[in-house]
Amino acid sequence: MDQIEEVRRKTDIVQLISEAVTLKKTGRNFRALCPFHEEKTPSFMVSPERQMFKCFGCFPAGELIKTKYGLKPIELVEKNDEVFTHKGKWKPVIRLLERDYRGDLISVKTRKLGQIVNLTGDHQIYVIATKNCKYKSRKTRLCQSRCDRFCPDKFFQNYKIEKKSARQIKIGDYLLYPLNQDVKNVDKLNLEKYLDKFPKRGKKPRTINYRVEINEDFLRLIGYWIAEGSSHRAYLRFSLGNNEKEFAEEIRQIIKRIFNLETGIFIRKITGKSGIEVSCCHSLLGNIFANLCGHGADQKHIPFELENLPKAKLKVLLEAIFKGDGHLNLKRFKKNRPGGKNIVIVSSILGFQLRELLLKLGFEPSDSVRPKYKDKRGVNHKKSFHLNWREDLQASYTSFWQEGETKYWLLPVRQIEKKQFSGKVYNLTVDQDHSYVANNFVVANCGIGGDVFKFVMERERLDFGEALRLLADRAGIELKDYRPGPDQQIKEKLLEINHLAAEFYHYLLTRHPLGKPALDYLLKRGISQTSIKTFKLGFSANEWESLRRFLTKKKNYRDEDVERAGLVIKGQNNFYDRFRGRVMFPLFDHRNRVVGFSGRVLEPDTKEAKYVNSPETLLYHKSEILYGLETTKEAIKKANKAVVVEGEFDLISSYQSGA
């Protein structure tokens, strides 16, 4: 057994994690609030059998996930299905997750896209927190980059992408829809691979050229068939309106040019029926088009091979579909100017593809869904999908955003509701990116999971070697031939320097005459000798090189390393102490290591800053340190609550009183 496996075997993951969070038994596993992100409903699971942990937010059944072949209900997504991530890439699903859930669901609706997305409140969403315009007449408008007003504030310049839980987002925040920027030109298409039925009887169909060029003629024919076409075992047919004779003639000529086949144009005059039918009697071609573009109106789709064509070709395809199924608004309707375009279809796959196509062309579509219904004449209508867009967009609630190589469509939140839910919820683990598009926007789980090493690496922000060493010490295993990396060597040296500095300051306060005024000051403020020892309080002499001489002359550390620890400042000719004439509060991380200092002046009327903290270093990050946590964490864990106070003295006084 190698030492890594020995450390893993001797470290119980339940015991390890229970020292950081409160675990509750649920069946064979344990559940807790995730220590890696803020949440109110437990989504963090620990398996004692597998010695693994996992954190995940979830969706109820029916929520649609963007896969390579259209939108798919999350409960039907399979392992290895490719989904679209926040980086604008297709990545495979490597794990399917489900659990029972009872609690709040957050329902989110954005502008432009009408579908409501439901998810648990703890699920992480990629978001840009927005601000409204500061001008009185425009206070309901978002501050956007397209604004042409002169404004010194320009809030949009400080917008940034971040992750928030669903319950943290607010009306007006931008949610992100990553754009598929893949481009793959197709010069020729082999139609024979879409042929799966051959006539068993009758005359053999005329031979045609199966290798067709993907030119304007073929793209128009595909678009016309998606909009107006149908297939039969014996023919290919297009159904047009009475006034579309020129359209019928265009289709006839295209089929002649591509396949060298004759086409019949028939004007229906049967009672109760009207229109023009364009039919090409060729059973193999009918079978090919049904397989290439879907059979039946609710299954129609753009050929998957052609989804990522260059923009010029996609525009031809869009115009062809629009010619058959689209409508151009020639009159003003309510607030909408003339010139808007819309398409109504019954195929959900095609609706999704058209949304993607419009975004590729730089348009900002809006869509909505109308449930099936019966009209006044008693005619049943299927569920339909409505897409609207303009090609002369002047203003919009939405916008585009570029970050690195990824481009996003920004969708402001329009509506947020909360509802109770009890039932199964689902989630996906996605390779590398740990994110996917859920219908209208991209979501990201905490995405963290793994074994004891992974937990320590994430919790303590360590690399693998550091985590191995920490767990080996915990398990009482002496590592052979362990060599810390360069970064770890530097960190260890800075920890040594900080530890010696804390001991030096504490010695001056408690045992040296120079510290007598500071000690009297602390005792006068009600700080006990026990607390001074517990919190390792100290004093920095009001001298320029007191600590520096101790660390460099007596302990033989280099000035550059002491500066790196944040304890001295480099002047024009030499180094000098950062902290002088101050009560010193060592700042510990939760592993009880000194990572920095805070110093307070004794005299309230001094012109210097009342408090001075260590600068940001390899060890010290101000936003990550909570003073006193290393001393109070066990009591906090036992009580399952904490009281946060303002300053160091407040914390020590509260600790002394038992609060």
Secondary structure, 3 states (H helix, E strand, C coil): CCHHHHHHHHCCHHHHHHCCCCCEEECCEEEECCCCCCCCCCCEEEECCCCEEEECCCEECCCEEEECCEEEEHHHCCCCCEEECCCCCEEEEEEEEEEEEEEEEEEEEECCECCCEEEECCCEEEEECCCECCCHHHCCCECCCCCCCCCCCCHHHHCCEEEEEHHHCCCCCEEEEECCCCCCCCCEEEHHHHCCCCCCCCCCCCCCCCEEECCHHHHHHHHHHHHHEEECCCCEEEEECCCCHHHHHHHHHHHHHHHCCCCEEEECCCCCCCCEEEEECCHHHHHHHHHHHCCCHHHCCCCHHHCCCCHHHHHHHHHHHHHHHEEECCCCECCECCCCEEEEECCHHHHHHHHHHHHHCCCCCEEEEECCEECCCCCEECCEEEEEECCCCCCCCCEEEEECCEEEEEEEEEEEEEEEEEEEEEEEEECCCCEEEECCEEEECCCCEECHHHHHHHHHCCCHHHHHHHHHHHHCCCCCCCCCCHHHHHHHHHHHHHHHHHHHHHHHHHHCHHHHHHHHHHHHCCCCHHHHHHCCCEEECCCCCHHHHHHHHHCCCCHHHHHHCCCEEECCCCEEECCCCEEEEEEECCCCCEEEEEEEECCCCCCCCCEEECCCCCCCCHHHCCCCHHHHHHHHHHHCCCCCCCCHHHHHHHHHHCC
